Amino acid sequence: MMKLRSVKPIYHEGTVRAEGTVFETLEQHGRELIKKGYAEAIAGESSTVPTVPTVPTVPTVPTEPTEPTEPTVPTEPNEPEKPKQVKAAKGKAK
């Protein structure tokens, strides 16, 4: 669980939380509300929300080129079966 303070009015658990209201929600939902600007994390609460997104400074480059383990053979798509056309019998009505 994580404690948040609403920045904008939020409809949560069947009630409207006015600006400045403190409420608890699940970690994932809390992160979504913070990301969208609807809430802010309360200082001192344990949360897993990073303040600055971490970006690697050095791109990771594989040391050896990767090769597929099995050769891939292109396959031709199967042609759909054509329905057999039934010809009407040419008979004379007597």
N, C-alpha and C positions, 0 to 999 in steps of 0.2 A: 504494500500500500504506500501511497505517497500523498503528502499534504500539499495542497495548492491554494493559491489566493486568486480569485477571479479578477480579471482585468476588464472584461466585458460581461454583461449579463449572459448566463449560461443556463440552459435547461439540462439539469442533471438529476437523475434518480427521481423523476416525477415532479420536481420543483424547480423554480427559476432561482438561480443564485445571483444575487445582485453584485455589483462591483464591490470588491474588497471582502467578499465573503470567503471564509476559509472552509475548505471541504477536503475529503479524502476520496481518492480513486485509485484504480489499479495503475501499475507502473506504465504500461503501454499507452493507456488512455491519457494519463498525465503527460507523457511525452508528446502525444499528438496535440493536446490542448495548448501546451507551451509552444510547440512549433507553429501552430496556427495563430498564436497571439491572443488566445482566449484566457490564459491563466499564466501565473508565474509560480515557480517553486518557492516555498517558504525557506528562508535562510536557516541553517542549522539542522534541517531535516535531511536524513540520508536519502539521497536519490541518485540514480545512475545517469542523470541527464548531464551530458558534458556541456560546459559553457561555450567552448570553442570546438568546432568539429576538427578532428585530427586528420591531417593530410600527410601522407608520407613524403619526405623531402627528396628521397632518392628512389627513382622507379626501380622496381625489381625486374631483373633481366635473367631469364633462364641461362644456365651455363652451357647446356647442350641443346641443340634443336630437338624438339619432340617429334617423333614419328609415330604414325598409327601402328598399333600392334598387328592388326589384320588389314590386309589390302582391301580397299573398298572398290567394289565392282558396280558400275552404274547398272541399274536394272531398268528394263523398259516397262512402262505401265501396261498392265493387262488390258486388252481391248474388251470393252463390254460386249456381252453376248447380244447378237442381233436377234430380235424376236422373229420367229418363223412366220412368214405371211401365208395365210391360208387362202387359197384361191377359191372363189365361189364356183360351184359346179354349174356348168352350162347345160342345163337340162330343159327340155321343153315340157311345159305343163300340159297335160292332156285332159 
